[in-house]
Amino acid sequence: MAKKKAFTPFLYFVSIVFLPWWISFLFQKSLESWVTNWWNTRQSETFLNDIKEKSILEKFIELEELLFLEEMIKEYSETHIQNLRIGIHKETI
């Protein structure tokens, strides 16, 4: 009976000292793996978004150049048609 009485405070002491440390250690390890997984996932998404952003920007620049070329062609064709009409008018007179 004396051994049981001596063992109980020791068990309480061990549970008070080591149980919180053990829980903290397990929580830290599980949280660390979760954060590492989340961080790696976010990094790859960011990397993919950068690639997508560059691709979209290149397509936008291409589209802008095509629209500018189309505008130049319209202006040239209008000018050319007007010059052609002026030339025909001069020849007619």
PETAMO-V283479 format. One record per residue. RES is the residue in one letter. SS is DSSP state (H for helix, E for strand, L for the rest). Layout:
((RES;SS) (RES;SS))
This chain:
((M;L) (A;H) (K;H) (K;H) (K;H) (A;H) (F;H) (T;H) (P;H) (F;H) (L;H) (Y;H) (F;H) (V;H) (S;H) (I;H) (V;H) (F;H) (L;H) (P;H) (W;H) (W;H) (I;H) (S;H) (F;H) (L;H) (F;H) (Q;H) (K;H) (S;H) (L;H) (E;H) (S;H) (W;H) (V;H) (T;H) (N;H) (W;H) (W;H) (N;H) (T;H) (R;H) (Q;H) (S;H) (E;H) (T;H) (F;H) (L;H) (N;H) (D;H) (I;H) (K;H) (E;H) (K;H) (S;H) (I;H) (L;H) (E;H) (K;H) (F;H) (I;H) (E;H) (L;H) (E;H) (E;H) (L;H) (L;H) (F;H) (L;H) (E;H) (E;H) (M;H) (I;H) (K;H) (E;H) (Y;H) (S;H) (E;H) (T;H) (H;H) (I;H) (Q;H) (N;H) (L;H) (R;H) (I;H) (G;H) (I;H) (H;H) (K;H) (E;H) (T;H) (I;L))
